[in-house]
Amino acid sequence: MNLSAGDEITVVLNSTSGRLEVSAVIGGERYRVYQNLPPVPPLVATSSVTLNSASPDLWVYATYNQTAGAIDVRVKK
């Protein structure tokens, strides 16, 4: 997907609500999507990234967090 000037997408992995949240402004229109995530593995922390035409890429990182005893999934640029 190509983002134009003024377009923006924010992706949040929310550890409090246990859901993926995506909000976007594309072509001047606003969109929001929420998806409940399965309880296993739990999210260790909330992470978010905002994409725009200058920075349209994101990475999803999954690592084992030994302290929390869970897989730590985060979104990053």
C-alpha positions as CSV (number, residue, x, y, z in Angstrom):
1,M,0.0,0.0,0.0
2,N,1.3,3.4,-0.9
3,L,0.6,6.3,1.5
4,S,0.1,9.8,0.1
5,A,1.0,13.0,1.8
6,G,-1.4,13.5,4.7
7,D,-2.2,9.8,5.0
8,E,-1.4,8.2,8.3
9,I,-1.9,4.7,9.8
10,T,-1.3,4.0,13.5
11,V,-0.9,0.4,14.7
12,V,-1.2,-0.4,18.4
13,L,-0.7,-3.7,20.2
14,N,-2.5,-2.9,23.4
15,S,-1.5,-5.2,26.3
16,T,-4.2,-3.7,28.6
17,S,-7.2,-4.5,26.4
18,G,-5.5,-7.4,24.7
19,R,-6.3,-6.2,21.2
20,L,-4.8,-4.9,18.0
21,E,-6.0,-1.4,17.2
22,V,-5.5,0.2,13.8
23,S,-6.6,3.8,13.1
24,A,-6.0,5.5,9.7
25,V,-6.5,8.7,7.8
26,I,-6.4,7.8,4.1
27,G,-7.5,10.3,1.4
28,G,-9.0,12.5,4.1
29,E,-11.3,9.7,5.4
30,R,-10.9,8.3,9.0
31,Y,-11.0,4.6,9.7
32,R,-10.7,2.5,12.9
33,V,-10.5,-1.3,13.3
34,Y,-10.1,-3.3,16.5
35,Q,-9.4,-7.0,16.8
36,N,-9.3,-8.9,20.0
37,L,-6.1,-11.0,20.3
38,P,-6.1,-14.5,21.7
39,P,-5.1,-14.6,25.4
40,V,-2.2,-16.9,24.7
41,P,0.5,-15.7,24.4
42,P,-0.3,-12.5,26.4
43,L,1.2,-9.2,25.3
44,V,3.9,-8.2,27.7
45,A,3.8,-4.4,26.9
46,T,1.8,-2.0,24.7
47,S,3.6,-0.9,21.6
48,S,2.6,1.4,18.7
49,V,3.9,2.7,15.5
50,T,2.6,5.5,13.1
51,L,3.2,5.1,9.4
52,N,3.1,7.9,6.9
53,S,4.3,8.6,3.3
54,A,7.8,9.3,4.5
55,S,8.0,6.2,6.7
56,P,5.5,3.6,5.5
57,D,7.2,0.4,6.9
58,L,6.8,-1.5,10.1
59,W,8.3,-4.6,11.7
60,V,6.6,-7.0,14.1
61,Y,9.1,-8.4,16.6
62,A,8.4,-11.5,18.7
63,T,10.8,-12.5,21.4
64,Y,10.6,-14.6,24.6
65,N,10.6,-12.4,27.7
66,Q,12.0,-14.7,30.4
67,T,11.1,-12.3,33.3
68,A,7.4,-12.2,32.2
69,G,7.4,-15.8,31.1
70,A,5.7,-14.9,27.9
71,I,6.3,-14.0,24.3
72,D,6.9,-10.3,23.9
73,V,5.3,-9.0,20.6
74,R,5.9,-5.4,19.5
75,V,5.5,-3.2,16.5
76,K,8.5,-1.0,15.5
77,K,9.7,1.1,12.6
